[in-house]
């Protein structure tokens, strides 16, 4: 048995020595970066809107075969004017907020907020300028100067977009189909002092 072990060792040692003396294999070639094609301002805006969850609140949902899905015939038109909400949701326990069946109205300690119509219809953003839009997102004020933009709108996050990003978003919103939809004003509850 000892002799067999020695024979195996005598055979393996030279093989290992030869293998270790070989140069290391060349690393695989680095993947070549595919250049991103240049996007127009409107294409960039569409990309940002599509990846920043704008449709999650501003496009009403409908029931589809797999549950709620965006109703793209009302793309970015906000809370449907035909759905009247007159009182806050009754929340208890750990719950702080509730969403409507279309995910376009929200109830919480701030009151009731309705997602805005972002289409270029007169009931939406038709009267807004690029400057008003940017100021609204930067300052969290409707039309940049009036009432606060309420939760769940994440304007404190979106105000970190660059000016170019916000201009691209606005440019894209001006190109989408207009949808006539007068969104109600929010019902704001002043905080107790």
C-alpha angles and dihedrals in degrees: 000000000000090000091052090050091051092049091051091048092047089052097043099045096063091045091052091046091053092045093050092048092059117099115257114265115264113263115254113268114271112257111258113239113239106225112241109241113244112261127214117237091257092049089050090050092050090050092051094046090048094049100038098065095250091140091052091075108010097052112067115233130230130193113268133176091280098038130271115007133170114275097225092187083073095037113176092344095130129219110358110250091218092064106081118199113186104168139038122259114262106242128184139172115013095345118117103170143017133200129218123247089265094045088236100105126054132194124200143124089303092061124248121331127190125204113248127246103251096183122109092251118122086249088057133031099327093112095043121102124210089253093053090049093051092046091050092054094042096047103029093235126128107254086000095282116045136058121357121270102243135217139310088037103103095214091144086065097037093052085073091069113110119253087252091054093049091047089051092050091050092046090052093047089054089059101051121097112279115242119197104227125140105208113207121245114260123262101234121199112203112229115255113249 
